[in-house]
Amino acid sequence: MPVEDFIIEIYICVDDFLKKIGKLRKRGPSPKLTDSEVLTMEFVGEFLGFGSDKAIFDYFKNHWQSWFPKLGCRTTFTKQASNLCYIKEKLWRFLLSEIPHNDLYLFDGFPIPTCNIRRVRRKNPFWGQAAFGYCAAKDEKYFGFKGHLLTNQNGVIVDFELTPANEDEQNALESLAIPGTTTIADKALLGAPLAQKLLEEKHVNLQTPKRKNMKDNRPKSFVNQIMNVRRKIETVIGQLTERFKIQQIRAKDLWHLNSKIQRKICSHTIAFLVAGSTIFDTIIS
């Protein structure tokens, strides 16, 4: 899909949603750059791999100035984008409401560092909110948060929770699990007590692969199917990490961190729904 078509599709989707909401500001003059234009720039910029406000602004300033003639200074763009955090979440929830309900979901977590662990000081803006954690994939400790994802079997992100890095994933799963569904998680959540608790409290059927030294009475074909389906959420985490740079966010407080995470997740969802899952397997020309 050409970039021009992608920008137009995103703009139409965003603008139609904002028209349903109505006027966002009760007082003061309207901004020169419309909210639909700002959100379109954010979502397209995130999808193209420009993970920061500066990179997104510079890209559109240098390549699409004629499409956004009222694009002013970067400071104004950044402030307007941050103030639309609540609207991004509402848009994301609206998009999810358009997706048919599913009975199968995938759960996993991944690290979101806030700074190099060697530079952590008590004056760090996230001190007392973030924590020290361990990334098994990289076999290293880090300081920051942990993101917990719940996706459907197609790879659409249906829920997200940010916790300190040392938070137990079980708590996040209990919070995100959708009642009356089957949820596939990784070996870190293996355990009969948790599965029983979810089944009794939320009627959630938790399925996880077992370790090699554990006996598994489930049919081998069923276990293989679980492993194959689980790869979808690993792919989504890879997309958020590599394309959307969710582990490289620069923020000075939790509000801005959450705002930028919300932007990336919303961009992922809207790109998926507008252009289909194949858009992540191809390079936009």
N, C-alpha and C positions, 0 to 999 in steps of 0.2 A: 504494500500500500504506500503510495507517495505521501510524503510529509504533509503536503497541502491538503489532501483529502482527510488525513488523520486529524489535523488541526480543525478543519471544518466540522467533522463528525463530533469531536469533543466539545467544540463551542456550542453546537446545536443542542447537544444533550444537557450541558450545563445551563444554557440560557433558558431552555424549556422548564427546567426545574426551578430556577430562580423566579420565573414568571408565576409559577404556582404558589410560591411563598409570598410574593408581593413585596412591598417596599421594606427594605431592611433598616433604613435610617429614619428616625422620627424627627430629627432636627439637623440643621447644618446643611451646607451645600453638598451636592453629589460629587463624587470624585470624577476627575476628567477621564481616567481609565476605568471603564465599567468593571463591576465585580465579575461579570461573565468572562471578560477578557483576562483579568488577573488569574482566575481559576483555570482557564484554558491554558495560559502560559505555564502555570505551575504543574498541571497534570501532564502536559506534553513534554515539558522540560524534564520532569522526573523520569518519564518513560524513556526519553532519549539518553538518560544517563547523567544529566546535569543535576547533581544532588544538592546543590546549595543555592541560596537566593541569588548570590552574585553570578554564578555560572548560568542560571536560567535567564536572569536579566540581560547579561552580556550576549547570550545567544540570540535572543529575540531582538535586541537592540542592533546587532550586527547583521542579522539575516532576514528579519521580518518587520522592520520598522514601518514599511509601507502598509502592512496589515494591521499594525497597532500604532497609528500616527500620534496618538495622545500619550504614548509611553514617555513619562517624565524622567525623574531621577531615580536612582536605585533605592534610596532611603524611603521615598514615598511608596514605591512598589513593595518593599519589604514590610513596611508597617501595614499597608492595606492587606497584604497576603496573610500576615499574622492575625489580624483582626477578623479574618474570615474562617478561623479555625472551627467555630461552632457550625458554620454553614457546610464545611467539608464533611463533618461527621453526619449532619442531617442528610446530605446528598448520598453519602455512602450507605446509610441505613435505608434510604429510599430505593437505591439500586438493588440492595439485597432483598427488599420486599417484592421486587419484580422477578426474582429467581424462584422457580418451583421448589417446594419443600422437599427435603431429602431425608432419608432415614440412615444414611451412612456418612460419618464425618471422621476427619483425621486431626490428630492433635500432636503438637511438638513444640519445643522451645529452642531458643537460640540466644547467644549473648549479644548485648548492646553496650560496648565499652563507652565510657565518657571521656577518658584520658589515659595516657600511658601510665601503667601501674607504678613506674618508678617516679612519677611526678605527682603522685597523690599526696596532698597536704590537707590539714584540717580546714584551711581556708578555701578548699575546693567548693564551688557553688552547690555541688550535690552531696556534700558531706552530711550524713544524717538521713539522707534519702536513698542514695545508692549504697552498694555494699561490695565486698570482695567476693568474687566467685571463681569458678573453675570451668574452663572450656575444654571438654574432652577431645573435641575434634582437633584442636591445635596443641593440646597437652600443655596448657599454660593458664596461670591465674590472671585475672583482670579485675578492674574496678568499674562498676557501672550497674547496669540493669539486665534483666532477662525479659525477652519478648516471648509471649506464649500465643501460638496461633491455633485457630480452629478453622479448617477448610472443609468444603464438601469434596466429593470424590473427583470432581472436575478441576479442582485447584482454585476455586473462588474463595477468598478469605471472608468468612462469615462472622468471625469475632476475634478480638485481640485483647490481651491484657499485659500491662507493663508492671513488673515487680522488681524489687531489689535482687541483685545477682545471687544472693544466698537463699532466696525463697524456695521452698519445696514445690516442685512441679505438681505434686498431688493437689495442693491447695488451688492452683490455677485451673487444673482440670475439673475439680469439683465446681468451680465458679463458672466455667465456660461450657461444660457439657450440657447438651440440649436434651431435656427429658424425653424418654420414649424412643431413643435412637441407639444405633450401634456406633461406638467410637473406637478407632484404631489408634494406638499409641505405641511408643517404643519400649525397649526393655527396661528403661529407667523407672517405668511405672508398673513393672511386673509385681504382682502380689495379690493373693486372695483377699485380704482384708479390704483393700481399696476397691477391688471389683465388686465385692459383696456390698460395700457401703453405697456405691453408685447405683447398684441394682435395686437396693432397698429404698433409697431416698429419691432417686430420679428415674428409676426404671431404665437405666443406661446399661447396655451390654458392652463392657470394656473388653477389647481383644488386643493382646500384645504378643509379639514373638517371644519364645522362651530361649533361655541360654542353652548352649550345646550340651551341657552336662545335666540338663533337666529333662525329665520324661514328659512327653507331650502326647496326650491321648486323642488329640484332634486329628482328623484325616489330613494326610500330607497335602492333598490338593487344596484344602481349605487354608492351611498354613502358607502355602505358596501364593495363594490369592491375596492373603493379607499383606505379605511382603511386597507383592507387585503394586497393590493399591497404595501402600504406605510411601512408595517412592514419589508419589505426586506431591505430598507436602514437603518432601525434601527438595523437590524441584522448585516449589514456590519460595522456600527459604533461600535457595540459591539465587533466584531472581531478585528477591528483596536485597540480598547481600551484594550481588555483583552489579546488577543493572540500576537498582534504586539506592544503593549505597547506604543502607539502613544502619550499618555498623560504623559509619563515618560521619555521623551527624555532629555538627558543632553548635552547641547551645549553652547558654549561661544560666538557665533555670529550667525547672521541670515543665513549666507551661509551654515554653518554646520547644522543648524536646518533644513533648506530646503533640504539639501542633505539626511539627515536621514529620513525625511518624505517621500521624493521621493523613497528611498529604500524600505520603508514599503509598500507604495502603489504599487510599481512595483512587490514586492514579492507577495502581495495579488493577483494581476492580473495574474501573470505568474503561480501561483499555481492553480488558478481557471481554466485557459485555458489548462494547461498541464494535470491536474488530474480531472477536473470537480468540480462542486459545492459540491458534496457529500464529498469531502476531508475535508471540514470544519466541517462536522457532525461526523467524525470518528477520532480516534486517530491513528496516524501512528505507526505501530508496529516496 
